[in-house]
Amino acid sequence: MESQFGLMNVWNQGDFVTKAVAVLLIGMSLASWIVIFVKALDVIKYKRLARHSQDFWHSEDFATALNKLGKDETNPFRVLALEGREAAAHHRNTKAHLHDALDVSDWITRALRNGIDEFTARLQTGLAILASVGSTAPFIGLFGTVWGIYHALLAIGLSGQSTIDKVAGPIGEALIMTALGLAVAIPAVLGYNALVRGNKFVLTKLNSFAHDLHAYFVTGARVQTGQGGAEAIVVPLKKG
């Protein structure tokens, strides 16, 4: 015998609006979980690349250092190093254009900043979906609840029976929509916050790497901050 309560009964007894709300919430949940899974893999990958980026500076020359970053074209540290090298080479072969009036420091800064901005935009792709799901899913679920309660009260009024056993079932089933909305929103919010923290870590490492690249292409050495926040010092590219 089919149960008169629960999710299946809500679906079977629900009208078009109730079913549309349920399908929408399920679709939002699937979208948010896909984004969380894909972006989490990206964050893990970029964190690993960030930890290995320091190997770049333990090289005898730039070509060797570049090889240590691997051949992955999606590696933001490798992309940044290539863009910095191309910017420095372009400035040495300057031509009569307005952008060539910039000095080498400003020109390389511009190139590195553009690279970081492009990677940041790519890194944050999909986070808008999580933010939208986290902020709207509870209200969509609440709408489903209000709609369900409205029809439950109409049915109770037409039947002429308002005892607790007649009220509890329909009202409880309508409240399931609120629970479903929260079940969709909470993982989206937690996933969004976790991904933002991971992205912030990666971008911090990338900005630090870009700062060292800028110093290297301008002066031939990287800049390091001394221990305890001491004054920055210039360190040549390490041998071996």
PyMOL commands that set and color helices and strands:
alter all, ss='L'
color gray80, all
select helices_A, chain A and resi 7-13+16-57+62-68+76-92+98-101+104-123+127-159+164-219+227-229
alter helices_A, ss='H'
color red, helices_A
select strands_A, chain A and resi 221-226+230-236
alter strands_A, ss='S'
color yellow, strands_A
deselect
rebuild
show_as cartoon
